[in-house]
């Protein structure tokens, strides 16, 4: 479990490194609580084909990711070769994603009625990852599908991410 959390932490920290910097501003009493991806109900996670028992927050391991709330799950037991992470930010926008030069194969698409960007992030072999991002009324959502370590690639990561994103869309803030 600790090894999985460490590997998830390293992957997530690498993914957010380009979208992190000084976070400024002052919270006010009338600001809504930010969305926490770890509050997605377990039954919705299971219905999406993920294993609710593997839920982990990057902060569980003592890591801090300024500007991001992040939660991750492994695929179901028969698909435990990949993980899915959901990122939420009040700080970053879809324009930050669109202009990040580290992302490649950027495509605009509609996922569950949301205008989204799908892209690859070259921290690993491009076939082993796929990200989808969209702006919501509450902030930016990024969903990342990532093949785990030395596991064999058993499907297209973008197809996997799109399927999970469509199923989980109703549990995320409205666009």
N, C-alpha and C positions, 0 to 999 in steps of 0.2 A: 504494500500500500504506500509506504514512504517513497519507494522508488518511482511508482506511478505518479505520485504527487510532485516529486522532484522533476521528473521528465515533463510533466504538464507545465510546471512552473517555468522551466527553461524555455519551452516552446512558446508559452504565452508571453513571457518577458521579452523574448526576441521579437515576437509579433508586434508588441506595443512600443518597442523601443523608438521607432520612428515617429510615433504619434504621442510621444511624451515630452514634456518640457515643463517649464514653470507653469503651475496652475494658479491663477490669480482670481480674485473676486471675493465677494463676501456673501455668505448665505444669509438670507433674510427669513423671517418667520413665516412669510406667506408663500415661500417656495415649497412646492410639493416634494415629498420624499422621492429621491431618485429611484428608478426601477432597479430592482435587484434580480438578475437572472436566476439566482438560486431559489427564488420564491415560486418559480414555475412548478405547478403541482406534479407530484410523482406520477399520477395517472396519465397526465398529458405527456410526460417524458416517456413512459412505457408505451403509450399509444403511438409515439413517434418512432419506436424501435430502438430506444436507448435504454440503458440499465440505470434505473433510479438509485440503486445501491452504490453506484460509483460516483455520485455527485461530489464534486470538490470545488471549493472556492480557492482562488490563488492566495487569499488572505489566510486560509486555514494553515498554510505552511509558513506564515509569518512574512510573506512577500507583500510589498506595497507597489501598486501600479497607479501612480497619480493620474487622475482623470478617467479611470476605468473601474467598473464593477465587472467581474468575470466569473463565470461558472462553467464547469466542464462535466461531461458525462462520456462514458465509453458506450460503444455500440452494444446491442443486446449480447447475451452470451454466445449466440451463434455468429455474431459480427463484432466480436471484441477486438478486432484488428485495427480499429480506428476510434478516434474520439471526436466529439463535437463540443466546441466552446462557444458560448454566447457572451459577447462584450457589450456593455452599455456605457455611454459617455454623455455627460452634460456639457463637456468642454469641446469635444471635437465634432465636426460636421461631415456631411457627405462630400463637401468640397475638399476637405483635408484628405479624404480617401482618393478622390478623383485626381488630385494633383501630386500624390505621393509617387515619386519616380521609382521607388523600389518595387512597385506592383506592376505586373505584366498581364497580358491577355485580358485586359479590361473590356467588359461587355456590359451593355445596358440591357436589362430584361425586366419582366414583371413577374414577381413572385407573390402569389396569394393576393393579387390586386395592388401590390406595392411596387413603385418604380425603384429598382435596385441596381446595384453595380455588382458584377461577379468578376473576380480577379484571382490571380495567383501571386503568392508572395514567395520570392526565391530564397527563403532560408533553408529550404529542403528541395529535393528533386520536385520539379513542378507537377509531376504526375501524382505526388503524394499529398497535395494540399489543394484546397479551394475555399475561397472566402466569398461571402455575400454581405453587402452592406446596404442599409437604407436609413433614411431619416424618418423619425417619428415625431409626434407632437411633443414627446417627452425628452428626446435626445437621439443620439446616433446608436444604431444597433449594428454590430458586426457578428456574423456567424461563421465560424471557421471549422471545416472538417479537415482532419489531419490523420494520416496513416501513422500508427504507433510503431516506433523503433524498427526492429528487424522483422516485424510481421510481414507476410506476403500481401501485396496489393491485390484485393479481390473485387474491385469495382472502380468505376469512375468517380473520383472525389467530388466533382461538380454535380453529378447526378445525385449522389448521396446527400450532399449539402442542400440542393434544391428540394429534394423530397422532405428532409427534416424541416427546412425553413417553411415550406408550405403547411406542413402539419402543425408546427408550433406557432405559426403566425397569430392565431387567435389568442395566444397567451401573452403576446408582446404588446407594448404600447401602440396605440393607433397612429397611423401615418396621416 
